[in-house]
Amino acid sequence: MEPDIVIPIFLFGGTALILWKYLDSRHRERMVIIEKGLVSEDLKYLYSSGGRPAHPLSSLKYGMLAAFIGVGILVSAFLARVFWDSAEQVTAGVIFLFAGLGLITYYSIAKKRLEEERQTLAIKE
């Protein structure tokens, strides 16, 4: 067989196999829960998010990461025109560099906001 045909077969077949195994294991887990006779409150606890509230700054993190990766792609496109012989390395390096800078910037912003929240809670108490 030609690689042009084999690769999509394995790609879609592998994806279907993983999805099938995931759904099958989830079904079996639910059947065991029903057999044990757990009440609905226990089921709600098992399938909830673990009791953890969503972090209020998570959307800021992903937004900053996406923005910095976009800037990294633009800068790498410019640098790839300057350095023709190593365009792939420049592109990958600059994208990872800007992604890291975005996460570091998020960390500094989140740290300041959490300190401000702690100070306001300390003042209220």
Residue pairs with C-beta under 8 A, 6 or more apart in sequence:
33 42
33 43
33 46
38 46
45 51
57 106
57 109
57 110
57 113
60 106
60 109
60 110
61 103
61 106
61 110
64 102
64 103
64 105
64 106
64 109
65 99
65 102
65 103
65 106
67 102
68 98
68 99
68 101
68 102
68 105
69 95
69 98
69 99
69 102
71 98
72 94
72 95
72 96
72 97
72 98
72 99
73 91
73 95
75 94
75 98
76 90
76 91
76 92
76 93
76 94
76 95
77 91
79 90
79 91
79 94
80 87
80 90
80 91
83 90
